[in-house]
């Protein structure tokens, strides 16, 4: 699925499946983790940006419901590890976004990938500074690494699940 995003032969259907899957993952993560760092830094809701991209394509589907098992007690350090993965994906967007636009011959379907525009690198530096500032102890670092691993592993699992069951169960995003 992720390789198709880099392909010059990317189709609207492939993009739709990828984005509804990623959007569902972001919707679940945002509803659980984003409030943990909202007082530290502004981060746009990626699920809403993905829905805007899908609507621009004329696809008004709901997002694919993510089946995530969250840890019982998510603390700020764990959530900052999740933030690291969420915001790290914007760096990939510097490459993926323009390729998607070229393949689909559309400039209005990559809001998610280009949400920070020319400020992407500066925003990433703010994220790294935030992590340095708030992850001071070895326990905090261990919890942040656990959060980052959890985020990455659950995203991979959602992509694999979408590949094996493209129909999936959907959710509505109120935006």
Residue frames as qw, qx, qy, qz and C-alpha x, y, z in Angstrom:
[[0.000, 0.886, 0.465, 0.000, 0.00, 0.00, 0.00],
 [0.268, -0.843, 0.081, 0.460, 2.67, 2.49, 0.96],
 [0.446, -0.164, 0.587, 0.656, 4.74, 1.65, -2.13],
 [0.294, 0.630, 0.641, 0.325, 1.75, 2.47, -4.32],
 [0.090, -0.935, -0.207, 0.274, 1.82, 6.04, -2.96],
 [0.287, -0.652, 0.413, 0.568, 5.24, 6.52, -4.55],
 [0.521, 0.187, 0.730, 0.399, 4.30, 4.95, -7.86],
 [0.124, 0.233, -0.279, -0.923, 3.71, 7.09, -10.94],
 [0.335, -0.192, -0.781, -0.490, 0.89, 4.62, -11.71],
 [0.059, 0.209, 0.721, -0.658, -0.98, 5.40, -8.46],
 [0.175, -0.468, -0.670, -0.549, -4.74, 5.25, -8.97],
 [0.377, -0.448, 0.105, -0.804, -7.48, 7.14, -7.16],
 [0.874, -0.308, -0.280, -0.252, -8.74, 3.81, -5.78],
 [0.755, 0.022, -0.440, 0.486, -5.32, 2.91, -4.36],
 [0.126, 0.341, -0.280, 0.888, -4.96, 6.36, -2.85],
 [0.593, -0.443, -0.104, -0.664, -8.45, 6.17, -1.36],
 [0.890, -0.255, -0.375, 0.035, -7.73, 2.84, 0.34],
 [0.586, 0.122, -0.390, 0.700, -4.42, 4.12, 1.71],
 [0.047, -0.361, 0.174, -0.915, -5.90, 7.37, 2.98],
 [0.700, -0.450, -0.195, -0.518, -9.03, 5.86, 4.53],
 [0.855, -0.178, -0.414, 0.256, -6.76, 3.41, 6.38],
 [0.438, 0.134, -0.325, 0.827, -4.31, 6.05, 7.57],
 [0.267, -0.451, -0.035, -0.851, -7.16, 8.42, 8.40],
 [0.792, -0.439, -0.338, -0.257, -8.82, 5.80, 10.57],
 [0.740, -0.109, -0.393, 0.534, -5.57, 5.23, 12.42],
 [0.181, 0.267, -0.173, 0.931, -5.09, 8.96, 12.95],
 [0.499, -0.515, -0.215, -0.663, -8.72, 9.38, 14.13],
 [0.835, -0.402, -0.372, 0.049, -8.20, 6.72, 16.82],
 [0.631, -0.025, -0.283, 0.722, -4.82, 8.09, 17.89],
 [0.019, 0.410, -0.003, 0.912, -6.02, 11.69, 17.90],
 [0.598, -0.573, -0.269, -0.492, -9.04, 10.91, 20.05],
 [0.852, -0.415, -0.263, 0.178, -6.83, 9.24, 22.64],
 [0.724, -0.175, -0.075, 0.663, -3.45, 11.00, 22.57],
 [0.312, 0.580, 0.150, 0.738, -3.67, 14.49, 21.08],
 [0.392, -0.856, -0.150, -0.302, -5.07, 16.08, 24.21],
 [0.821, -0.422, -0.076, 0.379, -1.92, 14.99, 26.04],
 [0.543, -0.120, 0.143, 0.819, 0.27, 17.44, 24.16],
 [0.166, 0.789, 0.459, 0.373, -2.28, 20.06, 23.04],
 [0.302, -0.942, -0.072, 0.126, -1.01, 22.49, 25.67],
 [0.620, -0.453, 0.346, 0.538, 2.58, 22.10, 24.38],
 [0.117, -0.265, 0.576, 0.765, 2.31, 22.57, 20.62],
 [0.655, 0.430, 0.120, -0.609, -0.27, 23.04, 17.88],
 [0.174, -0.125, 0.908, 0.360, -0.68, 19.97, 15.69],
 [0.576, 0.132, -0.197, -0.782, -3.51, 19.87, 13.15],
 [0.740, 0.024, 0.613, -0.276, -5.82, 16.88, 13.21],
 [0.031, -0.324, 0.787, 0.525, -4.53, 14.71, 10.39],
 [0.275, 0.355, 0.893, 0.001, -7.75, 12.67, 10.11],
 [0.280, 0.790, 0.328, -0.435, -9.65, 15.85, 9.19],
 [0.083, 0.662, -0.478, -0.572, -7.03, 16.77, 6.58],
 [0.176, -0.059, 0.940, 0.287, -7.28, 13.27, 5.09],
 [0.318, 0.585, 0.720, -0.194, -11.07, 13.58, 4.90],
 [0.229, 0.805, -0.031, -0.547, -10.68, 16.90, 3.05],
 [0.024, -0.440, 0.753, 0.489, -8.32, 15.18, 0.59],
 [0.238, 0.220, 0.941, 0.094, -10.80, 12.36, 0.03],
 [0.301, 0.731, 0.479, -0.381, -13.67, 14.82, -0.46],
 [0.128, 0.697, -0.346, -0.615, -11.62, 16.69, -3.06],
 [0.035, -0.186, 0.903, 0.386, -11.43, 13.42, -4.98],
 [0.621, -0.071, -0.314, -0.715, -15.19, 13.05, -4.76],
 [0.591, -0.117, -0.792, 0.093, -14.89, 10.18, -2.29],
 [0.395, -0.553, 0.183, -0.711, -17.09, 10.83, 0.69],
 [0.778, -0.167, -0.603, 0.051, -16.42, 7.51, 2.33],
 [0.588, -0.783, 0.145, -0.140, -15.94, 7.34, 6.00],
 [0.099, 0.674, -0.722, 0.119, -12.54, 6.42, 7.38],
 [0.754, 0.004, -0.656, -0.013, -11.61, 2.80, 7.97],
 [0.654, -0.697, 0.097, -0.279, -12.12, 1.94, 11.64],
 [0.337, 0.533, -0.717, 0.297, -8.78, 1.22, 13.27],
 [0.869, -0.402, -0.269, -0.101, -8.62, -1.67, 15.70],
 [0.310, 0.575, -0.519, 0.551, -6.08, -0.34, 18.15],
 [0.736, -0.506, -0.418, 0.165, -5.30, -1.67, 21.60],
 [0.058, 0.798, -0.255, 0.543, -4.22, 1.33, 23.65],
 [0.415, 0.047, -0.724, 0.549, -2.21, 0.85, 26.84],
 [0.353, -0.672, -0.641, 0.114, -4.26, 1.26, 30.01],
 [0.278, -0.865, -0.136, 0.394, -2.50, 4.38, 31.28],
 [0.594, 0.542, 0.142, 0.577, -1.16, 6.65, 28.58],
 [0.384, -0.740, -0.122, 0.539, 1.09, 9.26, 30.11],
 [0.245, 0.916, -0.107, -0.299, 2.62, 12.32, 28.47],
 [0.229, -0.571, 0.710, 0.342, 5.96, 10.62, 27.69],
 [0.500, 0.201, 0.829, 0.150, 4.23, 7.72, 25.89],
 [0.407, 0.809, 0.400, -0.139, 2.02, 10.18, 24.00],
 [0.042, 0.859, -0.338, -0.383, 5.07, 12.22, 22.97],
 [0.372, -0.236, 0.834, 0.334, 6.51, 9.05, 21.46],
 [0.455, 0.559, 0.692, 0.046, 3.29, 8.68, 19.47],
 [0.186, 0.927, 0.049, -0.321, 3.58, 12.35, 18.46],
 [0.260, -0.578, 0.623, 0.458, 7.09, 11.63, 17.17],
 [0.390, 0.153, 0.850, 0.320, 5.68, 9.04, 14.75],
 [0.306, 0.784, 0.527, -0.117, 2.67, 11.15, 13.76],
 [0.092, 0.938, -0.097, -0.320, 4.71, 14.23, 13.01],
 [0.398, -0.415, 0.687, 0.445, 7.62, 12.29, 11.54],
 [0.535, 0.432, 0.702, 0.186, 5.27, 11.24, 8.79],
 [0.257, 0.926, 0.136, -0.239, 5.14, 14.86, 7.64],
 [0.209, -0.651, 0.572, 0.453, 8.78, 14.61, 6.63],
 [0.427, 0.110, 0.846, 0.301, 7.87, 11.74, 4.33],
 [0.355, 0.774, 0.489, -0.186, 5.12, 13.97, 3.00],
 [0.003, 0.775, -0.305, -0.553, 7.77, 16.22, 1.46],
 [0.073, -0.263, 0.848, 0.454, 8.46, 13.36, -0.96],
 [0.219, 0.342, 0.914, 0.012, 5.12, 11.54, -1.08],
 [0.244, 0.701, 0.380, -0.552, 2.85, 14.58, -1.49],
 [0.236, 0.629, -0.371, -0.641, 4.34, 15.85, -4.76],
 [0.016, -0.135, 0.938, 0.318, 4.47, 12.32, -6.18],
 [0.236, 0.478, 0.814, -0.229, 0.80, 11.74, -5.36],
 [0.263, 0.726, 0.115, -0.625, -0.11, 15.09, -6.93],
 [0.148, 0.483, -0.650, -0.567, 1.80, 14.20, -10.10],
 [0.090, 0.056, 0.985, 0.138, 0.40, 10.66, -10.34],
 [0.178, 0.602, 0.746, -0.221, -3.20, 11.79, -9.82],
 [0.226, 0.369, 0.332, 0.838, -2.64, 15.05, -11.73],
 [0.354, -0.818, -0.379, -0.250, -4.21, 16.96, -8.83],
 [0.287, 0.383, -0.420, 0.771, -2.81, 19.63, -6.51],
 [0.460, -0.433, 0.125, -0.765, -5.80, 19.60, -4.16],
 [0.904, -0.214, -0.293, -0.227, -5.56, 16.09, -2.67],
 [0.730, 0.091, -0.478, 0.480, -2.46, 16.22, -0.46],
 [0.298, -0.804, 0.091, -0.507, -3.43, 18.47, 2.44],
 [0.883, -0.467, 0.037, 0.033, -2.36, 15.74, 4.85],
 [0.845, 0.078, 0.033, 0.528, 1.09, 15.44, 3.30],
 [0.376, 0.411, 0.022, 0.830, 1.61, 19.15, 2.97],
 [0.359, -0.806, -0.470, -0.024, -0.08, 20.46, 6.11],
 [0.457, -0.715, -0.019, 0.528, 2.95, 22.53, 7.16],
 [0.510, 0.858, 0.030, 0.057, 3.95, 23.59, 3.65],
 [0.529, 0.637, -0.352, 0.436, 7.35, 25.23, 3.49],
 [0.314, -0.671, 0.453, -0.496, 7.52, 25.18, 7.30],
 [0.951, -0.115, -0.258, -0.126, 7.67, 21.38, 7.55],
 [0.696, 0.211, -0.463, 0.507, 11.34, 21.20, 8.50],
 [0.046, -0.438, 0.362, -0.822, 10.97, 24.02, 11.02],
 [0.761, -0.355, 0.000, -0.542, 7.94, 22.31, 12.55],
 [0.918, -0.009, -0.377, 0.126, 9.90, 19.06, 12.82],
 [0.405, 0.331, -0.475, 0.707, 12.65, 20.93, 14.65],
 [0.426, -0.439, 0.212, -0.762, 10.01, 22.26, 17.08],
 [0.926, -0.203, -0.202, -0.247, 8.91, 18.67, 17.70],
 [0.772, 0.151, -0.446, 0.427, 12.48, 17.57, 18.39],
 [0.073, 0.419, -0.386, 0.818, 12.99, 20.53, 20.75],
 [0.681, -0.387, 0.018, -0.621, 9.73, 19.67, 22.51],
 [0.941, -0.098, -0.323, 0.023, 10.87, 16.09, 23.01],
 [0.539, 0.288, -0.454, 0.648, 14.26, 17.24, 24.34],
 [0.192, -0.447, 0.261, -0.834, 12.53, 19.60, 26.76],
 [0.732, -0.296, 0.108, -0.605, 9.94, 17.14, 28.11],
 [0.975, -0.025, -0.220, 0.016, 11.79, 13.82, 28.07],
 [0.034, -0.829, 0.471, -0.298, 14.40, 14.45, 30.72],
 [0.580, -0.440, 0.655, -0.203, 14.63, 11.16, 32.61],
 [0.053, 0.232, -0.930, -0.279, 15.58, 7.69, 31.42],
 [0.291, 0.356, 0.843, -0.279, 12.07, 6.56, 32.41],
 [0.405, 0.689, 0.131, -0.587, 10.51, 9.29, 30.24],
 [0.225, 0.540, -0.653, -0.481, 12.72, 8.30, 27.31],
 [0.116, -0.013, 0.992, 0.040, 11.83, 4.62, 27.72],
 [0.361, 0.530, 0.657, -0.396, 8.11, 5.45, 27.76],
 [0.361, 0.701, -0.157, -0.595, 8.46, 7.70, 24.71],
 [0.108, 0.359, -0.856, -0.355, 10.27, 4.93, 22.83],
 [0.236, 0.239, 0.928, -0.161, 7.50, 2.54, 23.85],
 [0.390, 0.661, 0.344, -0.540, 4.93, 5.02, 22.52],
 [0.286, 0.626, -0.477, -0.547, 6.79, 5.46, 19.23],
 [0.015, -0.155, 0.972, 0.179, 7.12, 1.69, 18.78],
 [0.330, 0.422, 0.772, -0.341, 3.45, 1.21, 19.60],
 [0.396, 0.693, 0.058, -0.600, 2.44, 3.88, 17.07],
 [0.226, 0.515, -0.689, -0.457, 4.62, 2.51, 14.30],
 [0.092, -0.022, 0.995, 0.019, 3.61, -1.11, 14.93],
 [0.373, 0.499, 0.665, -0.412, -0.12, -0.34, 15.06],
 [0.394, 0.667, -0.173, -0.608, 0.06, 1.70, 11.86],
 [0.148, 0.350, -0.864, -0.330, 1.81, -1.18, 10.08],
 [0.209, 0.194, 0.940, -0.189, -0.80, -3.61, 11.44],
 [0.423, 0.609, 0.361, -0.566, -3.63, -1.38, 10.14],
 [0.345, 0.590, -0.490, -0.542, -2.05, -1.20, 6.68],
 [0.041, 0.165, -0.977, -0.131, -1.62, -4.99, 6.63],
 [0.316, 0.370, 0.783, -0.387, -5.21, -5.46, 7.79],
 [0.444, 0.646, 0.046, -0.620, -6.47, -3.17, 5.02],
 [0.252, 0.464, -0.733, -0.428, -4.49, -5.13, 2.44],
 [0.007, 0.027, 1.000, -0.012, -5.98, -8.43, 3.59],
 [0.075, 0.621, 0.769, -0.135, -9.53, -7.04, 4.02],
 [0.174, 0.156, 0.212, 0.949, -10.01, -3.96, 1.81],
 [0.292, -0.635, -0.529, -0.482, -13.72, -3.60, 2.63],
 [0.300, 0.017, -0.572, 0.763, -13.23, -3.27, 6.39],
 [0.203, -0.763, -0.597, 0.141, -15.49, -1.55, 8.90],
 [0.261, 0.488, 0.071, 0.830, -15.81, 2.22, 8.58],
 [0.244, -0.593, -0.499, 0.582, -16.38, 5.10, 10.97],
 [0.183, 0.867, 0.283, 0.368, -17.77, 8.57, 10.39],
 [0.462, -0.119, -0.224, 0.850, -15.57, 11.50, 11.23],
 [0.015, -0.906, -0.421, 0.051, -17.48, 14.51, 12.47],
 [0.465, -0.143, 0.104, 0.868, -15.70, 17.50, 11.03]]
